């Protein structure tokens, strides 16, 4: 299914078998979103916390 990027509005492809808590990345701007909730035909994304990841050099 597709979700709109909250940053740039591009389509983010969310796999049908994606699980809550998984991270999806916008192909356009590279923003990371976490799957906050998921039902049969809808999915909610929230900005991913970058805890534990590097913050860039
Ligand atoms: Zn984006």
PDB file of the backbone (N, CA, C, O) and the ligand in Angstrom, with CONECT records:
HET     ZN  A 101       1
ATOM      1  N   UNK A   1       0.841  -1.190   0.000  1.00  0.00           N
ATOM      2  CA  UNK A   1       0.000   0.000   0.000  1.00  0.00           C
ATOM      3  C   UNK A   1       0.878   1.242   0.000  1.00  0.00           C
ATOM      4  O   UNK A   1       2.068   1.170   0.305  1.00  0.00           O
ATOM      5  N   UNK A   2       0.308   2.341  -0.331  1.00  0.00           N
ATOM      6  CA  UNK A   2       1.090   3.561  -0.430  1.00  0.00           C
ATOM      7  C   UNK A   2       0.665   4.566   0.632  1.00  0.00           C
ATOM      8  O   UNK A   2      -0.508   4.671   0.989  1.00  0.00           O
ATOM      9  N   UNK A   3       1.645   5.291   1.118  1.00  0.00           N
ATOM     10  CA  UNK A   3       1.392   6.351   2.086  1.00  0.00           C
ATOM     11  C   UNK A   3       2.107   7.596   1.606  1.00  0.00           C
ATOM     12  O   UNK A   3       3.154   7.519   0.962  1.00  0.00           O
ATOM     13  N   UNK A   4       1.538   8.733   1.924  1.00  0.00           N
ATOM     14  CA  UNK A   4       2.174   9.976   1.514  1.00  0.00           C
ATOM     15  C   UNK A   4       3.228  10.388   2.541  1.00  0.00           C
ATOM     16  O   UNK A   4       2.995  10.353   3.749  1.00  0.00           O
ATOM     17  N   UNK A   5       4.372  10.771   2.033  1.00  0.00           N
ATOM     18  CA  UNK A   5       5.437  11.241   2.914  1.00  0.00           C
ATOM     19  C   UNK A   5       4.988  12.522   3.608  1.00  0.00           C
ATOM     20  O   UNK A   5       4.487  13.447   2.969  1.00  0.00           O
ATOM     21  N   UNK A   6       5.175  12.561   4.916  1.00  0.00           N
ATOM     22  CA  UNK A   6       4.755  13.744   5.672  1.00  0.00           C
ATOM     23  C   UNK A   6       5.699  14.919   5.448  1.00  0.00           C
ATOM     24  O   UNK A   6       5.379  16.058   5.785  1.00  0.00           O
ATOM     25  N   UNK A   7       6.846  14.635   4.883  1.00  0.00           N
ATOM     26  CA  UNK A   7       7.814  15.695   4.639  1.00  0.00           C
ATOM     27  C   UNK A   7       7.663  16.298   3.253  1.00  0.00           C
ATOM     28  O   UNK A   7       7.581  17.517   3.106  1.00  0.00           O
ATOM     29  N   UNK A   8       7.627  15.444   2.237  1.00  0.00           N
ATOM     30  CA  UNK A   8       7.684  15.972   0.874  1.00  0.00           C
ATOM     31  C   UNK A   8       6.473  15.597   0.038  1.00  0.00           C
ATOM     32  O   UNK A   8       6.317  16.101  -1.074  1.00  0.00           O
ATOM     33  N   UNK A   9       5.612  14.725   0.546  1.00  0.00           N
ATOM     34  CA  UNK A   9       4.402  14.383  -0.179  1.00  0.00           C
ATOM     35  C   UNK A   9       4.558  13.286  -1.218  1.00  0.00           C
ATOM     36  O   UNK A   9       3.605  12.955  -1.923  1.00  0.00           O
ATOM     37  N   UNK A  10       5.748  12.725  -1.315  1.00  0.00           N
ATOM     38  CA  UNK A  10       5.960  11.638  -2.260  1.00  0.00           C
ATOM     39  C   UNK A  10       5.271  10.368  -1.760  1.00  0.00           C
ATOM     40  O   UNK A  10       4.938  10.250  -0.581  1.00  0.00           O
ATOM     41  N   UNK A  11       5.067   9.434  -2.666  1.00  0.00           N
ATOM     42  CA  UNK A  11       4.474   8.165  -2.273  1.00  0.00           C
ATOM     43  C   UNK A  11       5.530   7.257  -1.654  1.00  0.00           C
ATOM     44  O   UNK A  11       6.592   7.024  -2.232  1.00  0.00           O
ATOM     45  N   UNK A  12       5.213   6.754  -0.471  1.00  0.00           N
ATOM     46  CA  UNK A  12       6.078   5.767   0.167  1.00  0.00           C
ATOM     47  C   UNK A  12       5.375   4.424   0.042  1.00  0.00           C
ATOM     48  O   UNK A  12       4.209   4.286   0.413  1.00  0.00           O
ATOM     49  N   UNK A  13       6.084   3.447  -0.477  1.00  0.00           N
ATOM     50  CA  UNK A  13       5.497   2.130  -0.605  1.00  0.00           C
ATOM     51  C   UNK A  13       5.669   1.343   0.696  1.00  0.00           C
ATOM     52  O   UNK A  13       6.791   1.083   1.131  1.00  0.00           O
ATOM     53  N   UNK A  14       4.561   0.974   1.300  1.00  0.00           N
ATOM     54  CA  UNK A  14       4.601   0.193   2.536  1.00  0.00           C
ATOM     55  C   UNK A  14       4.218  -1.239   2.183  1.00  0.00           C
ATOM     56  O   UNK A  14       3.111  -1.482   1.702  1.00  0.00           O
ATOM     57  N   UNK A  15       5.111  -2.179   2.413  1.00  0.00           N
ATOM     58  CA  UNK A  15       4.797  -3.577   2.088  1.00  0.00           C
ATOM     59  C   UNK A  15       3.557  -4.058   2.838  1.00  0.00           C
ATOM     60  O   UNK A  15       3.332  -3.685   3.990  1.00  0.00           O
ATOM     61  N   UNK A  16       2.762  -4.882   2.177  1.00  0.00           N
ATOM     62  CA  UNK A  16       1.536  -5.363   2.812  1.00  0.00           C
ATOM     63  C   UNK A  16       1.823  -6.150   4.086  1.00  0.00           C
ATOM     64  O   UNK A  16       0.997  -6.203   4.997  1.00  0.00           O
ATOM     65  N   UNK A  17       3.004  -6.758   4.134  1.00  0.00           N
ATOM     66  CA  UNK A  17       3.305  -7.572   5.307  1.00  0.00           C
ATOM     67  C   UNK A  17       4.181  -6.839   6.316  1.00  0.00           C
ATOM     68  O   UNK A  17       4.748  -7.443   7.227  1.00  0.00           O
ATOM     69  N   UNK A  18       4.279  -5.521   6.135  1.00  0.00           N
ATOM     70  CA  UNK A  18       5.061  -4.744   7.094  1.00  0.00           C
ATOM     71  C   UNK A  18       4.395  -4.782   8.462  1.00  0.00           C
ATOM     72  O   UNK A  18       3.172  -4.874   8.570  1.00  0.00           O
ATOM     73  N   UNK A  19       5.202  -4.712   9.483  1.00  0.00           N
ATOM     74  CA  UNK A  19       4.687  -4.805  10.841  1.00  0.00           C
ATOM     75  C   UNK A  19       4.788  -3.462  11.546  1.00  0.00           C
ATOM     76  O   UNK A  19       5.623  -2.624  11.208  1.00  0.00           O
ATOM     77  N   UNK A  20       3.925  -3.276  12.528  1.00  0.00           N
ATOM     78  CA  UNK A  20       3.995  -2.074  13.346  1.00  0.00           C
ATOM     79  C   UNK A  20       5.387  -2.005  13.976  1.00  0.00           C
ATOM     80  O   UNK A  20       5.894  -2.988  14.515  1.00  0.00           O
ATOM     81  N   UNK A  21       5.978  -0.836  13.893  1.00  0.00           N
ATOM     82  CA  UNK A  21       7.310  -0.651  14.443  1.00  0.00           C
ATOM     83  C   UNK A  21       8.395  -0.705  13.387  1.00  0.00           C
ATOM     84  O   UNK A  21       9.529  -0.293  13.629  1.00  0.00           O
ATOM     85  N   UNK A  22       8.043  -1.219  12.205  1.00  0.00           N
ATOM     86  CA  UNK A  22       9.029  -1.243  11.132  1.00  0.00           C
ATOM     87  C   UNK A  22       9.248   0.167  10.596  1.00  0.00           C
ATOM     88  O   UNK A  22       8.387   1.039  10.707  1.00  0.00           O
ATOM     89  N   UNK A  23      10.410   0.358  10.019  1.00  0.00           N
ATOM     90  CA  UNK A  23      10.768   1.656   9.484  1.00  0.00           C
ATOM     91  C   UNK A  23      10.658   1.614   7.961  1.00  0.00           C
ATOM     92  O   UNK A  23      11.173   0.703   7.313  1.00  0.00           O
ATOM     93  N   UNK A  24       9.986   2.607   7.408  1.00  0.00           N
ATOM     94  CA  UNK A  24       9.956   2.760   5.964  1.00  0.00           C
ATOM     95  C   UNK A  24      10.633   4.086   5.627  1.00  0.00           C
ATOM     96  O   UNK A  24      10.574   5.050   6.390  1.00  0.00           O
ATOM     97  N   UNK A  25      11.265   4.103   4.482  1.00  0.00           N
ATOM     98  CA  UNK A  25      12.013   5.288   4.095  1.00  0.00           C
ATOM     99  C   UNK A  25      11.424   5.900   2.834  1.00  0.00           C
ATOM    100  O   UNK A  25      11.125   5.192   1.872  1.00  0.00           O
ATOM    101  N   UNK A  26      11.263   7.190   2.843  1.00  0.00           N
ATOM    102  CA  UNK A  26      10.775   7.887   1.658  1.00  0.00           C
ATOM    103  C   UNK A  26      11.824   7.805   0.562  1.00  0.00           C
ATOM    104  O   UNK A  26      12.986   8.139   0.791  1.00  0.00           O
ATOM    105  N   UNK A  27      11.429   7.366  -0.624  1.00  0.00           N
ATOM    106  CA  UNK A  27      12.393   7.241  -1.721  1.00  0.00           C
ATOM    107  C   UNK A  27      12.825   8.599  -2.258  1.00  0.00           C
ATOM    108  O   UNK A  27      13.831   8.713  -2.958  1.00  0.00           O
ATOM    109  N   UNK A  28      12.074   9.596  -1.931  1.00  0.00           N
ATOM    110  CA  UNK A  28      12.335  10.911  -2.496  1.00  0.00           C
ATOM    111  C   UNK A  28      13.260  11.736  -1.611  1.00  0.00           C
ATOM    112  O   UNK A  28      14.301  12.209  -2.067  1.00  0.00           O
ATOM    113  N   UNK A  29      12.885  11.908  -0.352  1.00  0.00           N
ATOM    114  CA  UNK A  29      13.661  12.786   0.526  1.00  0.00           C
ATOM    115  C   UNK A  29      14.471  12.012   1.552  1.00  0.00           C
ATOM    116  O   UNK A  29      15.303  12.588   2.252  1.00  0.00           O
ATOM    117  N   UNK A  30      14.230  10.692   1.646  1.00  0.00           N
ATOM    118  CA  UNK A  30      15.035   9.879   2.549  1.00  0.00           C
ATOM    119  C   UNK A  30      14.594   9.920   3.998  1.00  0.00           C
ATOM    120  O   UNK A  30      15.277   9.383   4.870  1.00  0.00           O
ATOM    121  N   UNK A  31      13.452  10.556   4.268  1.00  0.00           N
ATOM    122  CA  UNK A  31      12.966  10.607   5.646  1.00  0.00           C
ATOM    123  C   UNK A  31      12.519   9.215   6.088  1.00  0.00           C
ATOM    124  O   UNK A  31      11.951   8.447   5.312  1.00  0.00           O
ATOM    125  N   UNK A  32      12.791   8.917   7.345  1.00  0.00           N
ATOM    126  CA  UNK A  32      12.387   7.630   7.899  1.00  0.00           C
ATOM    127  C   UNK A  32      11.094   7.783   8.686  1.00  0.00           C
ATOM    128  O   UNK A  32      10.927   8.723   9.463  1.00  0.00           O
ATOM    129  N   UNK A  33      10.188   6.843   8.468  1.00  0.00           N
ATOM    130  CA  UNK A  33       8.942   6.841   9.227  1.00  0.00           C
ATOM    131  C   UNK A  33       8.731   5.467   9.828  1.00  0.00           C
ATOM    132  O   UNK A  33       9.041   4.439   9.226  1.00  0.00           O
ATOM    133  N   UNK A  34       8.195   5.485  11.030  1.00  0.00           N
ATOM    134  CA  UNK A  34       7.881   4.230  11.694  1.00  0.00           C
ATOM    135  C   UNK A  34       6.404   3.935  11.499  1.00  0.00           C
ATOM    136  O   UNK A  34       5.575   4.844  11.531  1.00  0.00           O
ATOM    137  N   UNK A  35       6.082   2.690  11.300  1.00  0.00           N
ATOM    138  CA  UNK A  35       4.681   2.297  11.175  1.00  0.00           C
ATOM    139  C   UNK A  35       4.063   2.310  12.565  1.00  0.00           C
ATOM    140  O   UNK A  35       4.385   1.477  13.412  1.00  0.00           O
ATOM    141  N   UNK A  36       3.174   3.267  12.783  1.00  0.00           N
ATOM    142  CA  UNK A  36       2.601   3.468  14.114  1.00  0.00           C
ATOM    143  C   UNK A  36       1.444   2.511  14.362  1.00  0.00           C
ATOM    144  O   UNK A  36       1.277   1.994  15.466  1.00  0.00           O
ATOM    145  N   UNK A  37       0.653   2.283  13.329  1.00  0.00           N
ATOM    146  CA  UNK A  37      -0.445   1.342  13.461  1.00  0.00           C
ATOM    147  C   UNK A  37      -0.800   0.840  12.076  1.00  0.00           C
ATOM    148  O   UNK A  37      -0.486   1.469  11.066  1.00  0.00           O
ATOM    149  N   UNK A  38      -1.455  -0.294  12.051  1.00  0.00           N
ATOM    150  CA  UNK A  38      -1.751  -0.899  10.771  1.00  0.00           C
ATOM    151  C   UNK A  38      -3.051  -1.679  10.887  1.00  0.00           C
ATOM    152  O   UNK A  38      -3.261  -2.456  11.819  1.00  0.00           O
ATOM    153  N   UNK A  39      -3.913  -1.443   9.910  1.00  0.00           N
ATOM    154  CA  UNK A  39      -5.142  -2.218   9.830  1.00  0.00           C
ATOM    155  C   UNK A  39      -5.192  -2.797   8.424  1.00  0.00           C
ATOM    156  O   UNK A  39      -4.217  -2.691   7.680  1.00  0.00           O
ATOM    157  N   UNK A  40      -6.283  -3.392   8.056  1.00  0.00           N
ATOM    158  CA  UNK A  40      -6.328  -4.085   6.773  1.00  0.00           C
ATOM    159  C   UNK A  40      -5.957  -3.197   5.600  1.00  0.00           C
ATOM    160  O   UNK A  40      -5.110  -3.555   4.782  1.00  0.00           O
ATOM    161  N   UNK A  41      -6.582  -2.059   5.523  1.00  0.00           N
ATOM    162  CA  UNK A  41      -6.369  -1.238   4.336  1.00  0.00           C
ATOM    163  C   UNK A  41      -5.769   0.116   4.640  1.00  0.00           C
ATOM    164  O   UNK A  41      -5.711   0.987   3.772  1.00  0.00           O
ATOM    165  N   UNK A  42      -5.329   0.292   5.857  1.00  0.00           N
ATOM    166  CA  UNK A  42      -4.720   1.568   6.168  1.00  0.00           C
ATOM    167  C   UNK A  42      -3.557   1.408   7.125  1.00  0.00           C
ATOM    168  O   UNK A  42      -3.486   0.480   7.931  1.00  0.00           O
ATOM    169  N   UNK A  43      -2.663   2.346   6.997  1.00  0.00           N
ATOM    170  CA  UNK A  43      -1.486   2.315   7.842  1.00  0.00           C
ATOM    171  C   UNK A  43      -1.198   3.743   8.283  1.00  0.00           C
ATOM    172  O   UNK A  43      -1.377   4.690   7.518  1.00  0.00           O
ATOM    173  N   UNK A  44      -0.758   3.883   9.505  1.00  0.00           N
ATOM    174  CA  UNK A  44      -0.400   5.200  10.021  1.00  0.00           C
ATOM    175  C   UNK A  44       1.107   5.252  10.221  1.00  0.00           C
ATOM    176  O   UNK A  44       1.707   4.351  10.808  1.00  0.00           O
ATOM    177  N   UNK A  45       1.697   6.315   9.726  1.00  0.00           N
ATOM    178  CA  UNK A  45       3.136   6.490   9.892  1.00  0.00           C
ATOM    179  C   UNK A  45       3.410   7.617  10.868  1.00  0.00           C
ATOM    180  O   UNK A  45       2.642   8.574  10.971  1.00  0.00           O
ATOM    181  N   UNK A  46       4.506   7.487  11.573  1.00  0.00           N
ATOM    182  CA  UNK A  46       4.962   8.599  12.408  1.00  0.00           C
ATOM    183  C   UNK A  46       6.452   8.767  12.170  1.00  0.00           C
ATOM    184  O   UNK A  46       7.140   7.803  11.836  1.00  0.00           O
ATOM    185  N   UNK A  47       6.953   9.974  12.339  1.00  0.00           N
ATOM    186  CA  UNK A  47       8.376  10.196  12.119  1.00  0.00           C
ATOM    187  C   UNK A  47       9.186   9.267  13.012  1.00  0.00           C
ATOM    188  O   UNK A  47       8.918   9.142  14.207  1.00  0.00           O
ATOM    189  N   UNK A  48      10.166   8.625  12.422  1.00  0.00           N
ATOM    190  CA  UNK A  48      10.981   7.678  13.181  1.00  0.00           C
ATOM    191  C   UNK A  48      11.952   8.410  14.083  1.00  0.00           C
ATOM    192  O   UNK A  48      12.555   9.410  13.694  1.00  0.00           O
ATOM    193  N   UNK A  49      12.092   7.897  15.289  1.00  0.00           N
ATOM    194  CA  UNK A  49      13.121   8.426  16.178  1.00  0.00           C
ATOM    195  C   UNK A  49      14.447   7.844  15.725  1.00  0.00           C
ATOM    196  O   UNK A  49      14.551   6.652  15.435  1.00  0.00           O
ATOM    197  N   UNK A  50      15.446   8.689  15.670  1.00  0.00           N
ATOM    198  CA  UNK A  50      16.738   8.169  15.216  1.00  0.00           C
ATOM    199  C   UNK A  50      17.620   7.788  16.392  1.00  0.00           C
ATOM    200  O   UNK A  50      18.842   7.927  16.338  1.00  0.00           O
ATOM    201  N   UNK A  51      16.990   7.308  17.450  1.00  0.00           N
ATOM    202  CA  UNK A  51      17.750   6.854  18.608  1.00  0.00           C
ATOM    203  C   UNK A  51      18.596   5.644  18.224  1.00  0.00           C
ATOM    204  O   UNK A  51      18.123   4.721  17.561  1.00  0.00           O
ATOM    205  N   UNK A  52      19.813   5.666  18.638  1.00  0.00           N
ATOM    206  CA  UNK A  52      20.682   4.523  18.391  1.00  0.00           C
ATOM    207  C   UNK A  52      21.311   4.518  17.019  1.00  0.00           C
ATOM    208  O   UNK A  52      22.126   3.649  16.708  1.00  0.00           O
ATOM    209  N   UNK A  53      20.947   5.466  16.206  1.00  0.00           N
ATOM    210  CA  UNK A  53      21.582   5.533  14.892  1.00  0.00           C
ATOM    211  C   UNK A  53      22.559   6.702  14.881  1.00  0.00           C
ATOM    212  O   UNK A  53      22.523   7.583  15.740  1.00  0.00           O
ATOM    213  N   UNK A  54      23.414   6.678  13.900  1.00  0.00           N
ATOM    214  CA  UNK A  54      24.365   7.785  13.875  1.00  0.00           C
ATOM    215  C   UNK A  54      23.663   9.054  13.376  1.00  0.00           C
ATOM    216  O   UNK A  54      22.661   8.976  12.664  1.00  0.00           O
ATOM    217  N   UNK A  55      24.156  10.131  13.726  1.00  0.00           N
ATOM    218  CA  UNK A  55      23.537  11.411  13.398  1.00  0.00           C
ATOM    219  C   UNK A  55      24.247  12.072  12.226  1.00  0.00           C
ATOM    220  O   UNK A  55      24.093  13.268  11.982  1.00  0.00           O
ATOM    221  N   UNK A  56      25.012  11.289  11.521  1.00  0.00           N
ATOM    222  CA  UNK A  56      25.767  11.845  10.412  1.00  0.00           C
ATOM    223  C   UNK A  56      27.063  12.442  10.911  1.00  0.00           C
ATOM    224  O   UNK A  56      27.218  12.760  12.090  1.00  0.00           O
ATOM    225  N   UNK A  57      27.971  12.582  10.001  1.00  0.00           N
ATOM    226  CA  UNK A  57      29.269  13.097  10.421  1.00  0.00           C
ATOM    227  C   UNK A  57      29.323  14.612  10.424  1.00  0.00           C
ATOM    228  O   UNK A  57      30.356  15.192  10.757  1.00  0.00           O
TER     229      UNK A  57
HETATM  230 ZN    ZN A 101       9.670  12.401   1.441  1.00  0.00          ZN
END
